[in-house]
Amino acid sequence: MPVADVMVRRTRTYAGTVTQPPGIPARGATRLATSRTLPLEVSDLGTFDDLVDLVSGGGVVVLSGAGLSTESGIPDYRGPDGTRRVEPMTYGEFAGSSEARRRYWARSYIGWQRFNAAAPNTGHRRVTQLQRAGFVGPVITQNVDGLHQAAGARDVIELHGSLDRAVCLTCGEVTSRIGLHERMTQGNPGFMDRFAAAAEAVGSQWGEQVRPDGDIVLADDLVETFHPPRCLVCGHDTVKPDVVFFGESVPREVVERCFSLVEQARALLVLGSSLAVMSGYRFVRRAHREGVPVAIVTRSATRGDAEASLRLHAPLGDTLDALVEALHVEP
């Protein structure tokens, strides 16, 4: 059944069952047809079968967070208890200080190479399969890694931007991150070797320290030797990754588009987000206000748990694997 057809039949509250699209077995048959046992850790509200029922109706908008990319080797910002593992640089710090920009780009120069090499994991691929099969529509992602697109997903809204681009805060010039990295390599000969030697001296492997926004922990003495990039158009050192920093606002047109998608959706499926920041949590609140069912699948509690119609604390890759199998989605 096309996504558009099921979207106009959205129920205002989730009662636990939905009309099955052609070719999808009923709930009991789905359980019998599923050959694997889903390793759920905690089922706070509802069951895996309820998730199958909800998604089987189609018209689902996905909201993904950092937890979806951890299986690709990209860590999230927060630990299981919701506290931040690291304190990210804020927009005010970056925009207001040349030294802060030097520190950011020195760290990013090292960390981005590992970040850029990350590949889509099972979760990204399964979301794409569900989208191609018509169960999932647009994907709103809080991630800046581009892994949904790398997995073949369409209609991906990058809520916080993307690390594959950079923009000059002075003149607005946009450039590719790959090109910028090449320029930083030319402007900082031997920097990677100096970092590798310093890391080896303290028994540290840099690949284990990459942060969710692509930068890395780096000693101050190395930072001081780094030459940050300058804009090729205006010459200023105000080049910034085209992502939304903490303390920066998501563009209003992006927010409004996401609100519209959520309001038209049959359900909102949150994958791997703690919803700790308002930029993502507001869509859960809007869905709840509009009577759009909200399903949350994460490994820990979230800020939006009270608004959820269905909440599963479970591994994302295994959950999405089992969901695709239960819905008989073709590879």
C-alpha positions in Angstrom: 0.0 0.0 0.0 1.5 3.4 -1.0 2.5 5.6 1.9 0.2 8.4 0.7 -2.8 6.0 1.0 -2.2 5.1 4.6 -1.3 8.6 5.7 -4.9 9.8 5.1 -6.2 6.9 7.2 -4.1 7.9 10.3 -5.7 7.0 13.6 -5.7 9.6 16.3 -4.7 7.2 19.1 -2.8 3.9 18.9 -5.0 1.0 19.9 -2.5 -1.8 19.3 -3.7 -3.0 15.9 -3.9 -1.6 12.3 -5.3 -2.7 9.0 -2.7 -5.0 7.3 -1.5 -3.9 3.8 -1.9 -6.5 1.1 0.7 -9.3 1.4 1.4 -8.7 5.1 0.2 -11.5 7.4 -2.0 -10.7 10.4 -0.5 -10.3 13.8 -0.6 -14.0 14.9 0.8 -15.1 11.5 3.6 -12.6 11.8 4.8 -14.1 15.0 4.8 -17.6 13.5 6.6 -16.4 10.4 9.4 -14.7 12.4 12.1 -17.2 12.9 14.3 -15.2 15.2 13.9 -14.3 18.9 14.3 -10.6 19.4 16.7 -9.9 22.3 14.7 -7.2 24.0 16.2 -6.0 27.3 13.2 -4.2 28.7 9.8 -3.6 27.3 8.5 -0.5 29.1 5.4 0.0 27.1 4.1 -2.4 24.6 5.8 -5.3 22.8 7.7 -6.0 19.6 4.5 -7.3 18.1 2.9 -3.9 18.7 5.8 -2.3 16.9 5.2 -4.6 13.9 1.5 -3.7 14.0 2.2 0.0 14.1 4.8 0.0 11.2 2.8 -2.4 9.1 0.2 0.3 8.5 2.8 2.5 6.7 3.0 6.3 6.7 5.7 6.2 9.4 8.1 9.2 9.7 11.5 8.2 11.3 13.4 10.5 13.7 16.9 9.1 14.2 19.6 10.0 16.7 23.2 9.2 17.6 22.3 5.8 18.9 21.6 4.6 15.4 25.2 5.3 14.4 27.0 3.8 17.3 27.2 0.4 15.6 29.1 2.2 12.8 31.8 3.2 15.3 30.5 6.7 15.9 29.9 7.3 19.7 27.0 9.2 21.0 27.2 12.3 23.3 25.5 10.7 26.3 26.0 7.7 28.5 23.2 5.2 29.6 22.2 7.6 32.4 21.7 10.5 29.9 24.7 12.5 31.1 27.1 13.9 28.5 30.3 11.9 27.9 31.9 15.1 26.6 31.2 18.8 26.5 30.9 19.9 22.8 32.1 23.3 21.6 29.3 25.8 21.5 28.4 28.1 18.6 29.4 31.1 20.8 32.8 29.7 21.5 33.5 28.9 17.8 32.2 32.2 16.4 33.8 34.4 19.0 37.3 33.1 19.2 40.1 32.4 16.6 41.8 30.2 19.1 38.6 28.2 19.6 38.3 27.7 15.8 42.0 26.6 15.7 41.2 24.1 18.5 38.1 22.8 16.7 39.8 22.4 13.3 42.9 20.7 14.7 40.8 18.2 16.5 38.4 17.8 13.5 41.3 17.3 11.1 42.3 14.2 13.0 38.9 12.9 13.9 37.2 13.4 10.6 39.2 10.8 8.8 37.9 8.1 11.0 34.4 9.7 11.0 34.4 9.9 7.2 35.4 6.2 6.9 32.4 5.0 8.9 30.0 2.8 6.9 26.2 2.4 7.3 25.3 -0.3 9.8 22.4 -2.8 9.9 20.1 -0.1 11.4 20.7 2.3 8.5 20.2 -0.4 5.9 17.0 -1.7 7.5 15.5 1.8 7.6 16.2 2.1 3.9 14.5 -1.3 3.2 11.4 -0.2 5.2 11.3 3.1 3.2 11.6 1.3 -0.2 8.9 -1.1 0.8 6.5 1.8 1.6 6.3 1.4 5.4 8.5 4.4 6.1 8.4 7.8 4.5 10.7 10.7 5.2 13.6 10.3 7.6 14.4 13.2 10.0 17.9 12.7 11.4 19.7 14.5 14.2 23.0 12.9 13.0 25.5 14.7 10.8 27.3 11.6 9.4 25.4 11.1 6.2 25.0 7.4 6.8 21.3 7.3 6.0 22.0 8.6 2.5 25.0 6.3 2.2 22.6 3.4 2.9 20.4 4.5 0.1 17.6 6.3 2.0 15.7 9.0 0.2 14.0 12.2 1.5 16.4 12.6 4.5 16.1 15.8 6.4 19.3 16.7 8.1 18.1 18.5 11.2 21.6 19.5 12.4 23.3 19.7 9.0 26.1 17.6 7.6 29.8 17.3 8.2 30.5 16.8 4.5 30.2 20.6 3.9 31.7 23.7 5.4 30.4 27.3 5.3 32.2 30.6 5.8 30.4 32.7 8.5 31.7 35.9 7.0 30.7 35.6 3.3 28.6 32.4 3.2 30.8 30.5 0.8 30.1 26.8 0.9 32.8 24.2 0.3 33.1 20.4 0.4 34.7 18.9 3.6 36.9 16.7 1.5 38.4 19.7 -0.3 38.8 21.5 2.9 40.6 18.5 4.4 43.0 18.5 1.5 43.8 22.1 2.0 44.4 21.6 5.7 46.7 18.7 4.9 48.7 21.0 2.6 48.8 23.7 5.2 49.9 21.4 8.1 52.6 19.1 6.7 53.6 16.4 9.2 50.7 17.2 11.6 49.3 13.7 11.5 52.7 12.1 12.1 53.2 14.3 15.1 49.9 13.3 16.5 50.5 9.6 15.9 53.8 9.9 17.7 52.2 11.7 20.7 49.4 9.2 20.8 51.8 6.2 20.8 53.9 7.8 23.5 50.9 7.7 25.9 49.5 4.4 24.6 46.4 6.0 23.1 44.7 4.9 19.9 43.1 8.0 18.3 40.3 6.0 16.6 38.8 5.2 20.0 38.4 8.9 20.9 36.4 10.2 17.9 33.3 12.2 19.0 29.8 12.3 17.5 30.6 15.6 15.6 33.8 14.2 14.1 36.4 15.8 16.3 38.8 14.2 18.8 40.6 14.8 22.1 43.9 16.5 21.3 46.8 17.9 23.4 47.1 21.7 23.6 50.7 21.7 22.4 49.6 20.0 19.2 46.6 22.4 18.8 49.0 25.4 19.0 50.9 24.3 15.9 47.8 23.8 13.7 47.0 26.3 10.9 43.2 26.4 10.6 41.5 26.8 7.2 40.7 30.2 5.7 37.9 31.0 3.2 39.1 31.0 -0.4 36.7 33.8 -1.2 37.1 36.3 1.6 40.2 35.1 3.3 38.8 35.0 6.9 39.4 32.2 9.3 35.7 31.9 9.9 35.1 28.6 8.1 32.7 26.4 10.1 31.4 22.9 9.5 27.8 23.1 8.1 26.3 21.7 11.2 24.2 23.1 14.0 26.4 23.6 17.1 25.1 23.5 20.6 23.7 27.0 21.3 22.8 27.5 17.6 19.3 27.3 16.2 18.1 24.9 13.5 16.9 26.9 10.5 13.3 27.8 10.8 12.3 26.4 7.4 13.8 23.0 8.3 11.8 23.0 11.6 8.6 23.9 9.8 9.0 21.2 7.2 9.6 18.6 9.9 6.5 19.8 11.8 4.5 19.4 8.6 5.8 15.9 8.0 5.1 14.8 11.6 1.6 16.2 11.5 0.8 14.3 8.3 2.4 11.1 9.5 0.5 8.0 10.6 3.1 7.4 13.2 6.5 8.8 14.4 9.2 6.2 15.0 12.2 7.5 17.1 15.3 5.4 16.7 18.4 5.9 18.9 17.7 9.4 20.3 17.7 10.4 23.9 15.6 13.4 22.9 17.6 15.4 25.4 17.7 18.5 23.2 14.6 20.4 22.1 15.6 20.3 18.4 14.4 16.7 18.3 12.1 16.5 21.3 9.8 19.1 19.9 8.6 16.7 17.1 7.6 14.1 19.7 5.7 16.8 21.5 4.0 17.9 18.3 3.1 14.4 17.4 1.6 13.7 20.8 -0.4 17.0 20.6 -1.7 16.0 17.2 -2.7 12.5 18.2 0.1 10.9 16.1 1.3 7.7 17.8 4.9 7.9 18.9 7.1 4.7 19.1 10.5 4.9 20.7 13.3 2.3 20.3 16.5 3.0 22.3 18.8 1.4 24.8 17.9 3.7 27.6 15.3 6.1 28.9 14.5 9.3 26.9 13.0 12.7 27.5 10.0 11.8 25.4 9.0 8.6 27.2 5.9 10.2 28.7 4.6 11.1 25.2 5.3 7.6 23.8 2.5 5.2 22.7 5.1 2.4 22.4 8.5 2.3 24.1 11.0 -0.5 23.7 14.5 -0.5 25.3 16.3 -2.8 22.9 19.3 -3.0 20.5 18.5 -1.1 17.4 20.2 -3.3 14.8 18.5 -6.5 16.2 15.1 -4.8 16.5 15.2 -3.4 13.0 16.4 -6.8 11.6 13.5 -8.5 13.3 11.1 -5.8 12.1 12.1 -6.2 8.5 11.8 -10.0 8.8 8.4 -9.8 10.4 7.1 -7.5 7.6 8.6 -9.8 4.9 10.5 -6.9 3.4 12.6 -7.9 0.4 16.4 -7.1 0.6 
